[in-house]
Amino acid sequence: MVDIHTHILFEVDDGAESREESLMMCRIAQENDIHSIITTSHFIDVRTAQEYVDIRQNRIDSLKEEAAQRFDVHLYPGAEVHITAPMLELTDFSPFTLNHSRYLLAEFPFRLERPELILDQVDALFDRGVIPILAHPERLIYLQKNYQLINELNDMGALFQVTLSSLAGNFGREACLLAMAMAKANMIDCLASDAHRPLGHRGIDLLEQAVYIRPPLPEYLMNRMLVETPTQILNDQPVSARPVDPIRPRTTLF
């Protein structure tokens, strides 16, 4: 499997707190059949762009050889880019895309006074030559209240990364309901851990967490969200088209 959203790099953000914890996350990843990890520490302040890139590379260099040799886990650069008006002043997002690809993991504010602004912000990212992957859309309050915005974002060509543990109910009822509705509509492109710790609801143990998804999702769907599409993103390949039904609130899954 490929995990496209992690906070595995130590002492960069609110993720791993030490090199030892980063390596422990690599070990847990191996035990959960994760062989490729994109490192997506929070990138929040556009004024620190070069500092962010330098620190990220330093941490990857510190970990990658031991992670590969001990655990057969390979680390790749990326970022979870917090989308704000100042961030959109950037004209070149290439240092922050996932493994130097066309894909950008974009985190939008959890609350927006004018939720429709997310449509303009996604459009602005397309204008800058990247394909936005919305990080954990199921946890955004205004999307939980307005499923139609998800349909509109999908129609624009945005991709969606849902946190697997949301499907297991670990981020509350509303996040679980939206994640399940997106799964039923075939609208989730990737499941990822958003791991900040080795274990727990913010852990990297995807297979362990998947056991608690109720009802279980079909195997073909899990494979697409955990293997096929994340691999395409990692390798900067076009993401396979997925037939989509409009998302409908409060429906029964499968």
C-alpha positions as CSV (number, residue, x, y, z in Angstrom):
1,M,0.0,0.0,0.0
2,V,0.9,3.6,-0.4
3,D,0.0,6.1,2.3
4,I,-0.2,9.6,0.8
5,H,-0.9,11.6,4.0
6,T,1.3,11.2,7.0
7,H,3.1,13.4,9.6
8,I,5.9,10.9,10.0
9,L,8.8,13.4,9.9
10,F,10.0,14.1,13.4
11,E,10.1,17.6,14.9
12,V,8.5,19.3,11.9
13,D,4.9,19.8,13.0
14,D,2.5,18.2,15.4
15,G,3.4,14.7,14.2
16,A,6.3,12.4,15.2
17,E,8.1,13.9,18.2
18,S,11.5,12.1,17.7
19,R,13.5,10.2,15.2
20,E,12.7,7.0,17.2
21,E,9.0,7.7,16.9
22,S,9.4,8.2,13.2
23,L,11.1,4.9,12.9
24,M,8.5,3.2,15.0
25,M,5.9,4.5,12.6
26,C,7.9,2.9,9.7
27,R,7.9,-0.4,11.6
28,I,4.1,-0.2,12.1
29,A,3.7,0.7,8.5
30,Q,5.6,-2.4,7.4
31,E,3.4,-4.5,9.7
32,N,0.4,-3.1,7.9
33,D,1.7,-3.7,4.4
34,I,2.5,-0.1,3.7
35,H,5.7,0.1,1.6
36,S,5.6,3.7,0.4
37,I,5.0,6.8,2.5
38,I,4.6,10.3,1.4
39,T,5.7,12.7,4.1
40,T,3.2,15.5,4.3
41,S,4.0,17.7,7.2
42,H,1.9,20.8,7.6
43,F,3.0,23.7,5.4
44,I,1.1,26.8,6.7
45,D,3.2,29.9,6.3
46,V,4.2,30.9,2.8
47,R,7.0,33.0,4.1
48,T,8.8,29.9,5.4
49,A,8.7,28.0,2.1
50,Q,12.5,27.4,1.6
51,E,12.9,26.6,5.3
52,Y,10.2,24.1,5.1
53,V,11.8,22.4,2.1
54,D,15.2,22.3,3.7
55,I,13.9,20.8,7.0
56,R,11.8,18.3,5.2
57,Q,14.8,17.1,3.2
58,N,17.0,16.9,6.3
59,R,14.5,14.7,8.1
60,I,14.0,12.4,5.1
61,D,17.7,12.1,4.7
62,S,18.0,11.2,8.4
63,L,15.4,8.4,8.1
64,K,15.3,7.0,4.5
65,E,18.3,4.6,4.6
66,E,17.4,3.0,7.9
67,A,13.7,2.9,7.0
68,A,14.4,1.1,3.7
69,Q,17.0,-1.3,5.1
70,R,15.2,-2.3,8.3
71,F,11.6,-2.1,7.2
72,D,11.5,-2.0,3.4
73,V,9.6,1.3,3.7
74,H,10.4,4.1,1.3
75,L,9.8,7.8,2.1
76,Y,8.9,10.5,-0.4
77,P,8.6,14.3,-0.1
78,G,5.3,16.1,-0.1
79,A,3.3,18.5,2.0
80,E,-0.1,19.2,3.5
81,V,-0.6,22.7,2.2
82,H,-3.0,24.9,4.2
83,I,-4.9,26.9,1.7
84,T,-5.4,30.6,2.6
85,A,-5.4,33.8,0.6
86,P,-1.6,34.4,1.3
87,M,-0.8,30.8,0.3
88,L,-2.6,31.3,-3.1
89,E,-0.2,34.1,-3.8
90,L,2.3,31.3,-4.6
91,T,2.7,30.9,-8.3
92,D,4.9,27.7,-8.1
93,F,3.6,24.9,-5.9
94,S,6.0,22.3,-7.4
95,P,8.2,22.1,-4.2
96,F,5.1,21.0,-2.2
97,T,3.4,18.5,-4.5
98,L,3.3,14.8,-3.7
99,N,6.7,13.3,-4.8
100,H,7.2,16.1,-7.3
101,S,4.0,15.2,-9.2
102,R,1.1,17.1,-10.5
103,Y,-0.9,16.4,-7.3
104,L,-1.1,18.7,-4.3
105,L,-2.5,17.7,-1.0
106,A,-4.6,20.7,0.0
107,E,-5.9,21.3,3.5
108,F,-8.8,23.7,3.7
109,P,-10.0,25.5,6.9
110,F,-12.3,23.4,9.0
111,R,-14.7,26.3,9.1
112,L,-15.5,28.9,6.5
113,E,-17.9,31.8,6.9
114,R,-18.6,31.6,3.2
115,P,-18.3,27.8,2.4
116,E,-18.7,28.5,-1.4
117,L,-15.2,30.1,-1.2
118,I,-13.7,26.6,-1.3
119,L,-14.8,26.4,-5.0
120,D,-12.9,29.5,-5.9
121,Q,-9.8,28.3,-4.0
122,V,-9.8,24.9,-5.7
123,D,-10.2,26.7,-9.1
124,A,-7.2,28.9,-8.2
125,L,-5.1,25.8,-7.6
126,F,-6.0,24.4,-11.0
127,D,-5.0,27.7,-12.5
128,R,-1.6,27.2,-10.9
129,G,-1.1,23.9,-12.7
130,V,-1.7,21.4,-9.9
131,I,-4.5,18.9,-9.3
132,P,-5.8,19.4,-5.8
133,I,-6.4,16.5,-3.5
134,L,-8.6,17.6,-0.7
135,A,-7.3,16.3,2.6
136,H,-9.9,14.8,4.9
137,P,-13.0,16.6,3.3
138,E,-15.3,14.5,5.6
139,R,-14.0,16.4,8.6
140,L,-14.8,19.9,7.2
141,I,-17.8,21.3,9.1
142,Y,-19.3,23.1,6.1
143,L,-19.0,20.0,3.9
144,Q,-20.7,17.9,6.5
145,K,-23.6,20.4,6.4
146,N,-23.7,20.8,2.6
147,Y,-23.0,17.6,0.6
148,Q,-23.8,19.4,-2.7
149,L,-20.4,21.2,-2.4
150,I,-18.7,17.8,-2.6
151,N,-20.6,17.1,-5.9
152,E,-19.5,20.5,-7.2
153,L,-15.9,20.0,-6.2
154,N,-15.9,16.5,-7.9
155,D,-17.4,18.0,-11.1
156,M,-14.4,20.5,-11.1
157,G,-12.0,17.6,-11.1
158,A,-10.8,17.8,-7.5
159,L,-9.7,14.5,-5.9
160,F,-10.6,13.4,-2.4
161,Q,-8.4,11.8,0.3
162,V,-10.5,10.5,3.3
163,T,-8.9,9.5,6.6
164,L,-9.5,5.8,7.0
165,S,-10.3,6.1,10.7
166,S,-13.1,8.5,9.8
167,L,-14.9,5.5,8.3
168,A,-14.3,3.7,11.6
169,G,-16.1,6.5,13.5
170,N,-13.0,7.9,15.2
171,F,-13.7,11.5,14.1
172,G,-17.3,11.6,15.1
173,R,-20.7,10.8,13.7
174,E,-20.9,13.5,11.0
175,A,-17.4,12.7,9.6
176,C,-18.3,9.0,9.5
177,L,-21.7,9.7,7.7
178,L,-20.1,11.9,5.1
179,A,-17.2,9.5,4.5
180,M,-19.7,6.6,4.1
181,A,-21.8,8.6,1.7
182,M,-18.7,9.4,-0.4
183,A,-17.8,5.7,-0.4
184,K,-21.2,4.7,-1.6
185,A,-21.0,7.4,-4.4
186,N,-17.5,6.0,-5.4
187,M,-16.2,9.5,-4.7
188,I,-13.2,8.7,-2.5
189,D,-9.9,8.6,-4.5
190,C,-7.6,7.7,-1.6
191,L,-7.8,6.4,1.9
192,A,-4.8,7.5,4.0
193,S,-3.8,7.5,7.7
194,D,-3.1,11.2,8.3
195,A,-0.8,9.5,10.9
196,H,0.6,11.6,13.7
197,R,1.5,8.7,15.9
198,P,2.4,5.0,15.5
199,L,-0.9,3.7,16.8
200,G,-4.4,4.9,17.8
201,H,-6.9,6.9,15.8
202,R,-4.1,9.1,14.6
203,G,-1.9,6.0,13.9
204,I,-0.4,4.5,10.7
205,D,-1.9,1.1,11.3
206,L,-4.3,1.2,8.4
207,L,-5.1,-2.6,8.3
208,E,-5.8,-2.6,12.0
209,Q,-8.1,0.4,11.7
210,A,-9.9,-1.0,8.6
211,V,-11.2,-3.9,10.7
212,Y,-13.6,-1.4,12.5
213,I,-15.3,-0.1,9.3
214,R,-18.9,-1.0,9.6
215,P,-20.3,-2.1,7.2
216,P,-17.1,-3.3,5.6
217,L,-16.4,-1.9,2.2
218,P,-16.0,-4.1,-0.9
219,E,-12.5,-5.4,-1.5
220,Y,-12.3,-4.0,-5.0
221,L,-13.1,-0.5,-3.6
222,M,-10.6,-0.8,-0.7
223,N,-7.9,-1.9,-3.2
224,R,-8.6,1.1,-5.5
225,M,-8.4,3.6,-2.5
226,L,-5.4,2.1,-0.8
227,V,-3.3,0.7,-3.7
228,E,-4.3,1.6,-7.2
229,T,-5.0,5.3,-7.0
230,P,-2.3,6.2,-4.4
231,T,0.3,4.4,-6.6
232,Q,-0.8,6.4,-9.6
233,I,-0.4,9.6,-7.6
234,L,3.0,8.6,-6.3
235,N,4.2,7.9,-9.8
236,D,2.7,11.1,-11.3
237,Q,0.3,9.1,-13.5
238,P,-3.2,10.1,-14.5
239,V,-5.7,8.8,-11.9
240,S,-8.1,6.3,-13.4
241,A,-11.6,7.6,-14.0
242,R,-14.2,6.4,-11.5
243,P,-17.9,6.3,-12.3
244,V,-19.6,8.5,-9.7
245,D,-23.1,8.9,-8.4
246,P,-24.1,12.2,-6.9
247,I,-23.5,12.1,-3.2
248,R,-26.7,12.0,-1.2
249,P,-27.0,12.7,2.5
250,R,-27.9,10.1,5.1
251,T,-28.1,7.1,2.8
252,T,-27.5,3.4,3.7
253,L,-24.2,2.1,2.5
254,F,-24.3,-0.9,0.1
